[in-house]
């Protein structure tokens, strides 16, 4: 006669938990928390029949793979059940199980992921309205005029279909980038929308002329500075006789 072990330990609520009892995971490798009084060995399986499983030394925590890592994103998704049973020198427990949903798929992107000011081509104010379109998104990351190959930072906001946003300073074509994120961190690709910002007052250019004291002995000088794209800069140089 098989006598069940006493499980779980008095300070645990369950014989097996996944990722601290999380409901979903985007990573097929999960953390198991195990609990069985007086257990010496345990057997874990993704199959209720424990086919191919073997006994191993009992431990209270273990990493476990719930799906084939060779399967592409989304193709192995769904509810996953993990089974465990315990034994000591004379007893083998009943099987215990728990479930978690594997979700490796990013939000589903709509036909027009991002639109600025309803699709207008230009604006005379930096304050704009973004219209976003994705299913299953809980968060968005927004960026102004960046190189997405080396992108860092970004502003994270709760997903909404319309979001007020501020363009970067200066006249010219402005591009806003967005990434859609679900509640467990699955991320979409970058999507972008552009609009021409016009009518902004040009910033006063700053000119820096490297020099040694107040004079130079060279016929050429390097001029460095900052200003809005397309701004006209006039430099007057007066040569004094020596």
N, C-alpha and C positions, 0 to 999 in steps of 0.2 A: 504494500500500500504506500502511495506517495503522500507524504505529509507536507503541506505547504509551509514554507518558511514564514516567519512573522515579518511582514513588510508593510510599510516602509519603516525606516528608523523613526524613533519618537519625535524628532525635531524636523521631519520632512512630511510633506503632505502626499507625495506620490512616489511610487517606486522608480519611475522614469520621467524625466522632463527634458524638453529640447529647448536650447537657447533660453533658459530661465523661463520656460512656459510661454514663449512668444508664439503668436498665431501664424506668422509668415516669415520667410527668409528669402533673400536673393542669392545666398551662397549655398551650394549643394553640400558643403562640408559644415556640419553643425556641431554644437557642443552638447553632449549628453550629461545630465546629472542623474546619478543612480543611487538607490537606497534600499538596503536589505539587511536586516539584523542577522548576525551570525553567518552571513554568506562568505564562502571561500572562493567560489568560482561563479562565472556568469557566462551567458551565451546571448549574443545580440544578432538580430537579423532584420532585413527588410521584408522578409517573407514569414508569414504566420506558421508555416510548416518547418521553419528553421533549416531548410535544405541548404547544404553546403556550409552551415555555421559550425563552429567548434567552441568548446569550453576554453575560457581564458581566466586569468586571475582577476578576482573581483576588485573593482576600483570605483570610487564615487564619481569620477568624471572621465570622459573619454570623447575624443573627436570621432565623428562618424560621417560617412558619405551616404547621402540619401538618394543620389542619382548619378548616372554615368556622366563624368566630366567631359566626355567627348561629344556629348549631345549639345547642339547649338542652343543659343539663348531662346527661351520660350518653348523649345521642343520637348523638354523633360519636365515642364511645369505641371503643377497639380498637387493634390493632397498626398502626402507621404506618411506612411505608418511605420514606426520602428517598434520591434518586439524584443523583449528581454525575459530571461528566466534565470534563476539563481539556484545554487546548490551548496551544501556543505558536506560533511563526511557521510551523512546518512539521509539527507533530504534533498528533494528537488522541488522547487516552487512551481506554481502555475505560471503561465505566461502573462506578462503585463505589456501594455502597449500605450503609445501616445502618438498624436499626429501633428503635422505642421504642413503648411502650404508652401511649396517651392514656387517662387515667382521671380523669374529672371528677365521678364519682358519689360522694356521701358513703356512709358505712356504712348498711346496711339495718337498719332499726329493727324490733325484735320487737313482739309484741302488747302487752306490758307493759314499756316501756323501763326504768322504775325503780320499785322497790318497797322500802319501809322496814320492817325487822323482819318480813318475811313478810306484810305487809299489816295489821299491828296498827294500831289507831287511836290508841293512846297509849303512852307510856313514862315511867318515872320516873328514867331515866338518860340522860345526854347521849351515851353511847357506843351507837351503833346499827350495824346491818348493812344495807348497801345490796345489793339484788339487781338486776343490770343485764342487759339483753337487747338485743344488737345483733350483726349479722353483718358481718364485714369491719372491725371496729374494732380499732385497735392502742393507742389512748390514750383517756382521758376527762378532761374538765375538770369539776371539781365546785365548787359555790358554795353558801353558806348564806344564805338570806333576803336576796336582792338584788333590785334593780330591773333586770330584764333589758334595759330600754330604754337604760340608761346603764351597763351592766355592764363592769367591768374586773377584771383579776387572775384569781383562780381558782387551784385546785390541780390540777396535771396529774399523772396517775398512769397506769401501764400498765393497759390494759383487762383486767378480770377479771369473772367473773360475780357474784362476791361481794366487797365491799370494806368494811372497817371504817371508820367515819366518826364524827366528833364534831359534835354539834349546837351551835349558838350558845347562849350562856348565857341563863337566865331562863325562867320558865314561859310557856306559850302555844303557839300553832300554829307549828310549824317547817317550813319548806319547803326542800328540797334540790334544786338544779338540776344537770343534767348535759348535757354536749355530747359526742358521740361523734366521734372523729377517726381517720382511717386513716393508713397509714404515709407517705403523701406530703402529708398536710395537708388533705385534704377533710374538711369539718366538717358535722355534722348540725345540725338546729335544736335549740333548748333543750327539754328534757323535765324534768318535776318530779314530786316526790312529797312528801306532807306527813304529819306526825304531831304529836300534841299532847304536849308535854313538861310533866309535872306533878311536884309534890312537891319543887321546888327551893326552897332557902332564899332569901327575898327579900333583895336587896342593900339596904344602908342608904342611904336617900335622901340626896343632897347638896343643900343649900339655899343659894342665894346671894341675898343682899338687897343690891342696890346702895345705897350710902349715901355721904354726904359727912361724913367724920368719924364721930361717934357720934350725930348728930342729923339730923332732917329737918324741913323747914318745910312740907312738902306733906302734904295729908290722904290721898294715895294713894301706894303704893309698888309697884314691880315685883318679883315674886318669880320667880326662875329656879332650875332644879335638874334633877336626874336621878334616876331610880328605875325599878323594874320596872313594866311595864304593869299597870294595875289596883291598884297599891299605894295605900294610904290615907296621906295626909300631914296631920298636925295642926299648925297654926301658932297659937301664942299670942302676942299682941302686948299689951304693957303700955304704956299712955300715961302719961308722967310730966308733971306740971304744971310750967310754967315761970313 
